[in-house]
Structures are given as C-alpha cells and as structure tokens.
Amino acid sequence: MDISNIGGSTAFGIQATFDQNATTEIIKNTTVTVVGSGAVGMLTMHLLQGNRFISRCDDPSHAHIKTEHKNKSIYDREAWGQEVTGARGKTSAGQNLDVFRYTTTLPAESLDCLSLVKDGPEVDCVMISNNPPGGSWHKYDEDQKTISPWSWMFLPGFPEGDQQDFNLFLPDSGREDRMKTDAGSLRHYFQKCSQQLPTDKIFDNHQVTRAEIIPQGWKLTVQGLKGNMTVETKFLVLAVGMTKPREVGFEGENSVRVSHSTAEAVEKMSKLDEQSEVLVVGTGLSAADTINRAWDAGMRVTHLVPEELLQQRGRYKSRGSTAILMSLSGRNSEYPQHCQVIDAMTNASGQSDSYTRLTDYRLKKLSGDGTASLMHDINPTLIEQFDHVAVLCGSMPDFSFLRNEQDEELLQTGKPIVDPGTMRIDGISNLYIAGSCSGDPFQRFVLGHAVAVVEDIKEQLSSKLDEELVVDAVMDLKMELI
Ligand SMILES: Cc1cc2nc3c(=O)[nH]c(=O)nc-3n(C[C@H](O)[C@H](O)[C@H](O)COP(=O)(O)OP(=O)(O)OC[C@H]3O[C@@H](n4cnc5c(N)ncnc54)[C@H](O)[C@@H]3O)c2cc1C
C-alpha cells in the first residue's frame, strides 16, 4: 500500500514543536520517540525522515549478496528471505545490515553495498537524550581508544568520516585499515553527522524520568535543563545504551574515593600524586584502560583477578567485557596496551614494580581514609590502604523509568525478551530496544537494529492505516444501505 500519509499530523497527533526554553510543563504528541542519541538513536532518526537503505551491489565476488537483488530494500523479506545472515552479532536485525557493509570472512573487509534513498514521507518523531548526539562517547574519557578500526565507527547513510577530523593510531602492523581512533574524535564525528538530522526534533540535555503506558501509546515525563515536558507518543524506541555501572556491593562503595567508569577514575586519579596506590576491581576493557592510565601517571595498581579467569583465559565467561579483553591476548602489534595488562594479569608471579595481582580476593569494606578489607575464602583477610578504588565490573541498561500501572518497573530485572528480527519487546507492540542496551556491545552489530525498528514501525503504521480504511469502507457501505 501507498505509505505516503504515514506519520506527520495525519496519522497520530500533531507535529511536535518543543519549546526548549520552556520553564513550565508542556504537553506534546508525536508518533515515535527515540530515547538516546548514540549511534543507534541517530540512525533511527535518520531513517524516520523517510529514508531507506537499498542494495546497490553488483559485484559478483560478494557471493552472499545476489546481484538480482540490486536496488531492493535490504529489509525486503520477500526479496531476501532467510539468506541474509552474517557471521557475527547477536541478532538477525543487527546482522542484516552488517552483511551489506562487510564481507563475512575474517578479517572482514568493507563492502560498501548500500545507498540511502528517500523512499516515502517522514514519520513524525523526536529524539530525547541526556547527552549530545554521540551518546555514551560523551561520557568516556576523551583519550579512550576504540577497539574497533576507526572506519567501523562510521554511520551508514551519513557522510563518510573525514580522515583529518580523527585522531588515528596506526598499529605496529602498519595496517591502515586497522587504525583506531578515540572518544574525542568520535564525539566530533557524531555531532557532525547530527547536522543531517532536523534540529527541532533533537532534545539533548533532556532526561526521560518516567514512561507509562496510556491508551494512545506512551506518556513520557522529561526533565530538561530549563523545564519539564510531557510527551505523548505512539511508539517508544529505547536506544539508551549501557549506562548503569554494575555495583559490587561493598561497604563504602559510594564514597568519593571510588569510581565506576574509566572517565571518572581518570578524573579522580588526576588529582593524586605519582606513586599513589590504586585498587582496580574488574577485568574487562574499562579496567584495562584504567590500569594503563594509572601506570602512565606513575601509580601502583593492585588488581583483583578471579582464579577461574587465569585458568580459563579466552574461554572465561563474564557478564562484562573480560572475554573481549582476553580475545586480544597475543595481538601485541595491534593492541599493545591491552596486551601489557593481560600479561601483567596472567604472568606466573602476578607481581611487578607497578602491579600486584590478588587472586580470588573480594573487596568487603572501604573506610573513609582508604583502608580496605579484602576477603578470601581460605587466606586471611588483608587490610590495605588505597588512594583510589576503581570498580569496573561492566554496565547494564537502565530501564527503570518504564513503569506499569502499579508504578513498578515494567521491564523487571534481567533481559527483556526481544524479537531479534524486529527488536520489539515481547508482548508490547509499540516498545522497542535498539543498540547496545540489547546486550550486544559493538556498534557494528547493532546499527541494524535501527533499520529493523523503523521498518517494523512503518509496517505497523501502514497496517493501522489499512485497518482505518477498512473501517471507513464498512461505514460507507452502511451509509449506502441506510
Ligand atoms: C571503554 C569502551 C570502549 C568501547 N569501544 C568500542 C569500540 O571500539 N567499538 C564499538 O563498536 N563499540 C565500543 N564500545 C561500545 C560503544 O560505546 C557502543 O557500541 C555504542 O555507544 C552504542 O551506541 P548506542 O546508540 O547503543 O548507545 P549509547 O551510545 O550508549 O547512547 C545512549 C544514550 O542514551 C542516553 N540515555 C540513557 N537513558 C536515558 C534517559 N532515561 N533519558 C535520556 N537519555 C538517556 C545515555 O546517556 C546515552 O547518551 C565501547 C564502550 C566502552 C565502555
């Protein structure tokens, strides 16, 4: 069916025009609200502007993409059926896009098979986020380097990143396609991309504090720097990232000596002297970054490491990014700093001038003066003094603003059940989870969520219009019979 009337003022409510300087509460209506302005929120917004990806592949060497599908929408299930699945990524929605951008062999090479075309009207939408476009990259330490090659961080459908805008780090292998970049460069890049989006629909520095189901869809309470808004929306897309640090639960965890992110640790460590003593709890990527920063500043690190990790290494299962860190082991030419930490963690003595490993110890208590009680199942408790304690045990999405009628959290603890093809929450047809908050950490494998979500919303809107047309037709018939 023709979808030229989808969205906008004709379908659901009025066009949203917010007053960002509001000091009093205002109520607005919109068809789609995207919460989060990271890579995935931005791509979702771009596609809601009436854009769609089509395949323009005509290179027969791309065996998994058939040339007869040229110029077809990449989410045209009739055209593609089940053929389009990639090797990596946790959801079919994520793989569907990835397979048009990279070969499925390792190391993956760029395919560049996509064109973004204007294909239908825009859907009335807004994006609300407590950070500027670029999402979580605004929260990381500016110098925090990517694990992924820099070109993997580009947003498809937006202008290509310009090499001169990025700090680039060439690995010892000299492979330019594996150059890395840093958080500072990505912030700049994503903000440049956001210029493609309608500014009147982007609300950064706004926090969604509550979302509840109402007959028309969702009612959101939004706090801005200058006032509050209430937004009524038909569809809600949560692209909220993994922003809630996992706490360990020791006494004193919320004291000023403790940090829960690399950025916070770097900031707090910058106020300490050389030779300061830092305790690191956690064995993933953020822990490795923090240990490196502490070493750069001449500090000594004590590190709590599970025995099981030392036994299992690459097979170690963790809730955070430990497995990713361990998978970098031995790749010194590309990840020298990560490898330095892995070597320190896993070497036989677990001791050097700047590093002490404590195996299977748990932090039980931290007093205000930095005295820490470290417990072990068999060994006696250790009492040690630290100037800073970095707790870096992974993070989780924060969905606590979603409430049910009894004012309880709507998405209870644990991962909500999501359809991996549409990213729709099980049993709630107008609620989606997109991006890293789905539990898939890497941008490359979650950008496809944006495409799947927008396609599903358009499909729902068009069948809604179909239903309305059927009702109209029945009414017409009744009128004729009277
Ligand atoms: C140290 C580190 C290194 C990484 N390196 C890489 C890498 O090399 N390659 C890679 O692909 N990925 C990497 N990642 C992961 C990367 O950050 C994510 O892939 C990416 O940020 C996902 O984007 P997103 O759009 O899903 O969410 P995010 O970028 O997290 O954006 C979500 C936004 O929503 C906001 N938000 C949340 N709740 C609300 C609310 N209630 N109201 C308003 N706003 C809200 C958040 O504050 C955030 O700004 C790394 C992550 C870390 C921590």
Ligand as a Chemical Component Dictionary entry (heavy atoms), coordinates in Angstrom:
data_LIG
# 
_chem_comp.id                   LIG 
_chem_comp.type                 NON-POLYMER 
_chem_comp.pdbx_formal_charge   0 
_chem_comp.three_letter_code    LIG 
# 
loop_
_chem_comp_atom.comp_id 
_chem_comp_atom.atom_id 
_chem_comp_atom.alt_atom_id 
_chem_comp_atom.type_symbol 
_chem_comp_atom.charge 
_chem_comp_atom.model_Cartn_x 
_chem_comp_atom.model_Cartn_y 
_chem_comp_atom.model_Cartn_z 
_chem_comp_atom.pdbx_ordinal 
LIG C1  C1  C 0 35.508 1.703  27.079 1  
LIG C2  C2  C 0 34.609 1.380  25.931 2  
LIG C3  C3  C 0 35.151 1.164  24.673 3  
LIG C4  C4  C 0 34.317 0.862  23.608 4  
LIG N1  N1  N 0 34.873 0.635  22.390 5  
LIG C5  C5  C 0 34.075 0.301  21.357 6  
LIG C6  C6  C 0 34.622 0.045  20.077 7  
LIG O1  O1  O 0 35.821 0.079  19.879 8  
LIG N2  N2  N 0 33.784 -0.277 19.071 9  
LIG C7  C7  C 0 32.426 -0.342 19.240 10 
LIG O2  O2  O 0 31.713 -0.623 18.285 11 
LIG N3  N3  N 0 31.878 -0.099 20.447 12 
LIG C8  C8  C 0 32.668 0.209  21.501 13 
LIG N4  N4  N 0 32.120 0.452  22.724 14 
LIG C9  C9  C 0 30.669 0.352  22.866 15 
LIG C10 C10 C 0 30.020 1.611  22.305 16 
LIG O3  O3  O 0 30.076 2.592  23.283 17 
LIG C11 C11 C 0 28.634 1.282  21.893 18 
LIG O4  O4  O 0 28.703 0.376  20.810 19 
LIG C12 C12 C 0 27.850 2.484  21.422 20 
LIG O5  O5  O 0 27.942 3.557  22.306 21 
LIG C13 C13 C 0 26.421 2.045  21.311 22 
LIG O6  O6  O 0 25.617 3.092  20.952 23 
LIG P1  P1  P 0 24.093 3.152  21.395 24 
LIG O7  O7  O 0 23.443 4.072  20.434 25 
LIG O8  O8  O 0 23.522 1.798  21.533 26 
LIG O9  O9  O 0 24.084 3.763  22.869 27 
LIG P2  P2  P 0 24.883 4.920  23.575 28 
LIG O10 O10 O 0 25.987 5.473  22.762 29 
LIG O11 O11 O 0 25.223 4.393  24.909 30 
LIG O12 O12 O 0 23.795 6.088  23.717 31 
LIG C14 C14 C 0 22.701 6.001  24.592 32 
LIG C15 C15 C 0 22.424 7.381  25.160 33 
LIG O13 O13 O 0 21.144 7.366  25.818 34 
LIG C16 C16 C 0 21.237 8.149  26.988 35 
LIG N5  N5  N 0 20.163 7.777  27.915 36 
LIG C17 C17 C 0 20.044 6.631  28.619 37 
LIG N6  N6  N 0 18.925 6.682  29.378 38 
LIG C18 C18 C 0 18.342 7.875  29.148 39 
LIG C19 C19 C 0 17.164 8.517  29.645 40 
LIG N7  N7  N 0 16.360 7.921  30.525 41 
LIG N8  N8  N 0 16.856 9.761  29.191 42 
LIG C20 C20 C 0 17.653 10.382 28.287 43 
LIG N9  N9  N 0 18.784 9.816  27.783 44 
LIG C21 C21 C 0 19.118 8.586  28.215 45 
LIG C22 C22 C 0 22.621 7.775  27.508 46 
LIG O14 O14 O 0 23.078 8.670  28.476 47 
LIG C23 C23 C 0 23.441 7.808  26.217 48 
LIG O15 O15 O 0 23.878 9.112  25.955 49 
LIG C24 C24 C 0 32.927 0.764  23.806 50 
LIG C25 C25 C 0 32.381 1.000  25.075 51 
LIG C26 C26 C 0 33.222 1.272  26.133 52 
LIG C27 C27 C 0 32.637 1.480  27.512 53 
# 
loop_
_chem_comp_bond.comp_id 
_chem_comp_bond.atom_id_1 
_chem_comp_bond.atom_id_2 
_chem_comp_bond.value_order 
_chem_comp_bond.pdbx_ordinal 
LIG C1  C2  SING 1  
LIG C2  C3  SING 2  
LIG C2  C26 DOUB 3  
LIG C3  C4  DOUB 4  
LIG C4  N1  SING 5  
LIG C4  C24 SING 6  
LIG N1  C5  DOUB 7  
LIG C5  C6  SING 8  
LIG C5  C8  SING 9  
LIG C6  O1  DOUB 10 
LIG C6  N2  SING 11 
LIG N2  C7  SING 12 
LIG C7  O2  DOUB 13 
LIG C7  N3  SING 14 
LIG N3  C8  DOUB 15 
LIG C8  N4  SING 16 
LIG N4  C9  SING 17 
LIG N4  C24 SING 18 
LIG C9  C10 SING 19 
LIG C10 O3  SING 20 
LIG C10 C11 SING 21 
LIG C11 O4  SING 22 
LIG C11 C12 SING 23 
LIG C12 O5  SING 24 
LIG C12 C13 SING 25 
LIG C13 O6  SING 26 
LIG O6  P1  SING 27 
LIG P1  O7  DOUB 28 
LIG P1  O8  SING 29 
LIG P1  O9  SING 30 
LIG O9  P2  SING 31 
LIG P2  O10 DOUB 32 
LIG P2  O11 SING 33 
LIG P2  O12 SING 34 
LIG O12 C14 SING 35 
LIG C14 C15 SING 36 
LIG C15 O13 SING 37 
LIG C15 C23 SING 38 
LIG O13 C16 SING 39 
LIG C16 N5  SING 40 
LIG C16 C22 SING 41 
LIG N5  C17 SING 42 
LIG N5  C21 SING 43 
LIG C17 N6  DOUB 44 
LIG N6  C18 SING 45 
LIG C18 C19 SING 46 
LIG C18 C21 DOUB 47 
LIG C19 N7  SING 48 
LIG C19 N8  DOUB 49 
LIG N8  C20 SING 50 
LIG C20 N9  DOUB 51 
LIG N9  C21 SING 52 
LIG C22 O14 SING 53 
LIG C22 C23 SING 54 
LIG C23 O15 SING 55 
LIG C24 C25 DOUB 56 
LIG C25 C26 SING 57 
LIG C26 C27 SING 58 
# 
